[in-house]
Amino acid sequence: MKIKPNKKIIVGLALLTFALSIIGFGHLNAQAKTTWHTGTPTAIRGTWYYNGAGSNKAYVTYSAHMSKGQYFEKSDADNTYYKLPGYGLKSIKYRYLGQRVYELTGIQYSPKGAKVQFDGKRMTYKVKAISKSKLYFYKGFHTYTKTPKFTVVKANHALS
């Protein structure tokens, strides 16, 4: 006795197999986006400057496993700016969200003698590496560049 294959069952099984394979690949893609990596992404390492108007000038520096940042203070004697002691994140981890967007997380720390409100607490935020010379933060001052548009000095120039 010869068994005739039912076309509806074959088509249904083919569609089910196709749907399961798509769901499986979608799961792998979602899993890749949730993978946390230790350290900071190489695309954002280095020092970045916020070139705001007036005295709104800031920096953030990313090393392999830490970040630090702060405002610049205007020098007393001339139109130059110097870095204030930085605070930031240590034990940084990141995950890539696609389209050059990274989610960073780490433990907040303060410079010696200072204390930020959430010292020792975990903080998470997103940045986008727009290009090799431009970084976009989704919170706070938004666009940072690799070069400051103001003169940076190591310390305050006292009036003489």
Residue frames as qw, qx, qy, qz and C-alpha x, y, z in Angstrom:
[[0.000, 0.890, 0.457, 0.000, 0.00, 0.00, 0.00],
 [0.433, 0.294, 0.012, 0.852, 1.41, 3.31, -1.04],
 [0.203, -0.737, -0.444, 0.468, 0.94, 6.30, 1.30],
 [0.316, 0.711, 0.249, 0.578, 0.25, 9.61, -0.41],
 [0.343, -0.180, -0.335, 0.859, 1.87, 12.61, 1.26],
 [0.003, 0.860, 0.505, -0.076, -0.60, 15.30, 2.31],
 [0.418, 0.522, 0.064, 0.741, 0.49, 18.58, 0.72],
 [0.320, -0.835, -0.067, -0.442, -1.05, 20.67, 3.50],
 [0.814, -0.558, 0.030, 0.158, 0.95, 18.82, 6.17],
 [0.752, 0.117, 0.098, 0.641, 4.20, 19.15, 4.20],
 [0.164, 0.684, 0.091, 0.705, 3.67, 22.87, 3.62],
 [0.545, -0.791, -0.067, -0.268, 2.68, 23.32, 7.27],
 [0.857, -0.368, 0.039, 0.357, 5.82, 21.51, 8.49],
 [0.586, 0.350, 0.099, 0.724, 7.99, 23.58, 6.14],
 [0.098, -0.784, -0.079, -0.608, 6.47, 26.82, 7.43],
 [0.727, -0.684, -0.035, -0.051, 6.84, 25.67, 11.04],
 [0.832, -0.102, 0.046, 0.544, 10.52, 24.78, 10.45],
 [0.355, 0.550, 0.102, 0.749, 11.11, 28.16, 8.81],
 [0.355, -0.817, -0.084, -0.447, 9.38, 30.04, 11.65],
 [0.824, -0.542, -0.008, 0.164, 11.37, 28.16, 14.31],
 [0.727, 0.123, 0.049, 0.674, 14.64, 28.92, 12.52],
 [0.097, 0.700, 0.075, 0.703, 13.79, 32.65, 12.42],
 [0.601, -0.761, -0.045, -0.239, 12.88, 32.64, 16.10],
 [0.885, -0.272, 0.000, 0.379, 16.12, 30.82, 16.87],
 [0.542, 0.339, 0.050, 0.767, 18.26, 33.32, 14.94],
 [0.181, -0.787, -0.100, -0.581, 16.37, 36.22, 16.52],
 [0.768, -0.638, -0.062, 0.026, 17.17, 34.76, 19.93],
 [0.791, -0.049, 0.021, 0.610, 20.88, 34.58, 19.06],
 [0.261, 0.576, 0.099, 0.768, 20.86, 38.19, 17.86],
 [0.452, -0.794, -0.087, -0.398, 19.09, 39.36, 21.05],
 [0.858, -0.439, -0.051, 0.261, 21.56, 37.39, 23.13],
 [0.640, 0.250, 0.009, 0.726, 24.51, 39.08, 21.39],
 [0.024, -0.704, -0.058, -0.707, 23.09, 42.50, 22.35],
 [0.649, -0.713, -0.019, -0.267, 22.80, 41.52, 26.00],
 [0.872, -0.036, -0.219, 0.437, 26.38, 40.25, 26.33],
 [0.255, -0.958, 0.127, 0.015, 28.36, 42.39, 28.76],
 [0.771, 0.372, -0.238, 0.459, 32.07, 42.87, 28.12],
 [0.596, -0.643, -0.140, 0.461, 34.69, 43.90, 30.69],
 [0.422, -0.218, 0.190, 0.859, 36.34, 47.30, 30.21],
 [0.302, 0.699, 0.118, -0.637, 35.51, 50.20, 27.92],
 [0.770, 0.532, 0.324, 0.137, 35.02, 49.93, 24.17],
 [0.571, -0.150, 0.243, 0.770, 38.11, 50.96, 22.22],
 [0.216, 0.633, 0.459, 0.584, 35.93, 53.30, 20.10],
 [0.248, -0.906, -0.191, -0.285, 35.44, 55.67, 23.06],
 [0.744, -0.420, -0.123, 0.505, 38.80, 55.46, 24.86],
 [0.411, 0.304, 0.042, 0.859, 40.73, 58.69, 25.32],
 [0.077, -0.442, -0.399, 0.800, 39.83, 62.18, 26.49],
 [0.104, 0.616, 0.620, 0.475, 36.72, 63.94, 25.20],
 [0.134, -0.172, -0.238, 0.946, 35.84, 67.63, 25.65],
 [0.097, 0.778, 0.621, 0.013, 32.55, 69.46, 25.94],
 [0.314, 0.094, 0.117, 0.937, 33.02, 72.87, 24.29],
 [0.072, -0.772, -0.629, 0.052, 30.05, 74.65, 25.87],
 [0.130, 0.775, 0.091, 0.612, 29.45, 78.38, 25.86],
 [0.361, -0.813, 0.204, -0.410, 30.86, 80.50, 28.67],
 [0.201, -0.553, 0.763, -0.268, 32.21, 78.51, 31.57],
 [0.902, 0.034, 0.301, -0.307, 30.30, 75.33, 30.61],
 [0.518, 0.571, -0.634, -0.064, 33.33, 73.28, 29.67],
 [0.811, -0.351, 0.412, -0.222, 33.90, 69.70, 30.73],
 [0.345, 0.488, -0.784, -0.166, 35.95, 66.60, 29.99],
 [0.914, -0.186, 0.280, -0.227, 35.63, 62.85, 30.30],
 [0.197, 0.591, -0.774, -0.114, 38.52, 60.41, 29.97],
 [0.967, -0.051, 0.067, -0.242, 38.07, 56.70, 29.32],
 [0.038, -0.555, 0.829, 0.059, 40.89, 54.27, 30.02],
 [0.361, 0.073, -0.901, -0.229, 40.67, 50.49, 29.63],
 [0.390, -0.377, -0.833, 0.107, 38.62, 49.94, 32.84],
 [0.196, -0.582, -0.460, 0.641, 37.80, 53.40, 34.26],
 [0.198, 0.714, 0.320, 0.590, 36.36, 56.76, 33.39],
 [0.314, -0.533, -0.362, 0.698, 36.80, 60.14, 35.00],
 [0.181, 0.584, 0.388, 0.690, 35.36, 63.49, 34.21],
 [0.250, -0.640, -0.405, 0.604, 34.54, 66.90, 35.59],
 [0.243, 0.952, 0.180, 0.037, 34.09, 70.52, 34.67],
 [0.576, 0.267, -0.103, 0.766, 36.93, 72.85, 33.80],
 [0.276, -0.824, -0.279, 0.410, 37.52, 75.86, 36.00],
 [0.420, 0.832, 0.038, 0.361, 38.42, 79.18, 34.38],
 [0.642, -0.040, -0.252, 0.723, 41.85, 80.48, 35.33],
 [0.212, -0.816, -0.310, 0.440, 42.00, 83.72, 37.36],
 [0.279, -0.565, 0.258, 0.732, 44.57, 85.48, 35.19],
 [0.137, 0.311, -0.579, -0.741, 43.64, 84.74, 31.60],
 [0.765, 0.194, -0.046, -0.612, 41.18, 83.07, 29.29],
 [0.400, 0.275, -0.873, -0.043, 42.42, 79.52, 29.99],
 [0.827, -0.326, -0.020, -0.457, 40.85, 76.55, 31.73],
 [0.104, 0.405, -0.884, 0.211, 42.21, 73.87, 34.06],
 [0.636, -0.210, -0.706, -0.231, 40.79, 70.47, 35.01],
 [0.553, -0.506, 0.379, -0.543, 39.16, 69.99, 38.36],
 [0.191, -0.246, 0.945, -0.099, 39.79, 66.59, 40.02],
 [0.552, 0.032, -0.555, -0.621, 37.71, 64.00, 38.21],
 [0.558, -0.052, 0.719, -0.411, 35.18, 61.48, 39.43],
 [0.531, 0.298, -0.563, -0.559, 33.73, 58.65, 37.41],
 [0.951, -0.069, 0.023, -0.301, 33.24, 54.92, 37.09],
 [0.077, -0.518, 0.851, 0.027, 35.52, 52.01, 37.92],
 [0.388, 0.053, 0.919, -0.044, 35.08, 48.34, 37.04],
 [0.496, 0.423, -0.114, -0.750, 33.39, 49.35, 33.79],
 [0.439, 0.179, 0.861, 0.185, 31.47, 46.87, 31.68],
 [0.349, 0.401, -0.167, -0.831, 29.72, 47.58, 28.40],
 [0.552, 0.301, 0.771, 0.095, 27.43, 46.07, 25.87],
 [0.019, -0.125, 0.487, 0.864, 27.04, 47.03, 22.23],
 [0.434, 0.463, 0.581, -0.510, 23.47, 48.01, 21.31],
 [0.544, 0.491, 0.570, 0.372, 24.05, 48.49, 17.59],
 [0.272, 0.859, 0.215, 0.376, 24.59, 51.56, 15.39],
 [0.441, 0.399, -0.357, 0.720, 27.73, 52.54, 17.39],
 [0.488, -0.640, 0.091, -0.587, 25.72, 52.88, 20.63],
 [0.504, 0.094, -0.774, 0.370, 27.20, 51.45, 23.83],
 [0.613, -0.703, -0.131, -0.335, 25.63, 50.98, 27.23],
 [0.401, 0.390, -0.630, 0.539, 28.20, 51.40, 30.01],
 [0.695, -0.658, -0.175, -0.232, 27.89, 50.43, 33.64],
 [0.563, 0.265, -0.529, 0.576, 30.27, 50.74, 36.56],
 [0.523, -0.639, -0.460, 0.326, 30.72, 51.71, 40.20],
 [0.095, 0.919, 0.013, 0.383, 30.91, 55.44, 40.92],
 [0.701, -0.303, -0.245, 0.597, 33.98, 56.79, 42.69],
 [0.039, -0.997, -0.068, -0.028, 35.12, 60.22, 43.88],
 [0.506, 0.578, -0.388, 0.509, 38.52, 61.93, 43.84],
 [0.540, -0.191, -0.578, 0.581, 40.43, 62.00, 47.12],
 [0.098, -0.195, -0.344, 0.913, 38.81, 64.36, 49.61],
 [0.437, 0.056, -0.174, -0.881, 35.49, 64.57, 47.75],
 [0.273, 0.179, 0.930, -0.172, 32.33, 62.53, 47.75],
 [0.321, -0.091, -0.498, -0.801, 29.68, 62.32, 45.04],
 [0.646, -0.173, 0.206, -0.715, 26.12, 61.67, 46.08],
 [0.963, 0.045, -0.009, -0.264, 26.05, 58.09, 44.81],
 [0.099, 0.653, -0.747, 0.070, 29.63, 57.09, 45.64],
 [0.243, -0.197, 0.938, -0.152, 29.98, 53.30, 45.51],
 [0.654, 0.388, 0.497, -0.418, 26.67, 52.81, 43.66],
 [0.481, 0.160, 0.710, 0.489, 26.27, 51.31, 40.21],
 [0.302, 0.654, 0.028, -0.693, 25.54, 53.76, 37.39],
 [0.538, 0.238, 0.719, 0.368, 24.48, 52.90, 33.85],
 [0.283, 0.749, 0.038, -0.598, 24.26, 55.18, 30.82],
 [0.760, 0.420, 0.428, 0.251, 24.47, 55.14, 27.01],
 [0.074, -0.704, 0.310, 0.634, 26.90, 56.82, 24.61],
 [0.791, 0.547, 0.271, 0.052, 27.15, 56.87, 20.85],
 [0.461, -0.395, 0.420, 0.675, 30.47, 57.02, 19.01],
 [0.513, 0.770, 0.164, -0.343, 29.26, 59.27, 16.19],
 [0.684, 0.659, -0.262, 0.171, 32.73, 59.29, 14.63],
 [0.771, 0.000, -0.347, 0.535, 36.35, 58.94, 15.71],
 [0.256, 0.172, -0.231, 0.923, 36.26, 62.56, 16.88],
 [0.415, -0.297, -0.001, -0.860, 32.70, 62.96, 18.16],
 [0.220, -0.174, -0.926, 0.252, 30.91, 61.28, 21.09],
 [0.421, -0.417, -0.218, -0.776, 27.25, 61.71, 22.00],
 [0.037, -0.055, -0.846, 0.529, 25.93, 61.23, 25.55],
 [0.275, -0.513, -0.697, -0.419, 22.24, 60.52, 26.02],
 [0.449, -0.796, -0.378, 0.149, 22.28, 62.31, 29.44],
 [0.456, -0.647, 0.029, 0.611, 23.85, 65.59, 30.56],
 [0.153, 0.704, -0.373, -0.585, 25.98, 67.56, 28.11],
 [0.887, 0.326, 0.260, -0.198, 25.44, 65.78, 24.84],
 [0.807, 0.552, -0.057, 0.204, 28.17, 66.20, 22.22],
 [0.533, -0.708, 0.342, 0.312, 31.87, 65.84, 23.10],
 [0.693, 0.688, -0.210, 0.047, 34.82, 66.12, 20.71],
 [0.888, -0.064, -0.129, 0.436, 38.45, 64.97, 20.78],
 [0.447, 0.198, -0.092, 0.868, 39.84, 68.51, 20.69],
 [0.144, -0.711, -0.471, 0.501, 38.94, 71.39, 22.99],
 [0.301, 0.722, 0.282, 0.556, 38.02, 74.74, 21.47],
 [0.322, -0.921, 0.092, -0.197, 39.57, 76.50, 24.47],
 [0.389, 0.585, -0.618, 0.353, 43.05, 76.64, 25.99],
 [0.869, -0.449, -0.202, -0.048, 43.70, 74.00, 28.65],
 [0.159, 0.680, -0.578, 0.421, 46.42, 74.57, 31.28],
 [0.573, -0.038, -0.784, 0.235, 47.63, 72.24, 34.04],
 [0.338, -0.474, -0.598, 0.551, 46.84, 74.58, 36.95],
 [0.006, 0.938, 0.345, -0.039, 45.23, 77.90, 37.79],
 [0.479, 0.370, -0.046, 0.795, 47.28, 80.89, 36.62],
 [0.324, -0.687, -0.445, 0.475, 47.28, 83.21, 39.63],
 [0.184, 0.953, 0.123, 0.205, 46.95, 86.95, 39.19],
 [0.720, -0.209, -0.093, 0.655, 50.36, 88.59, 39.39]]
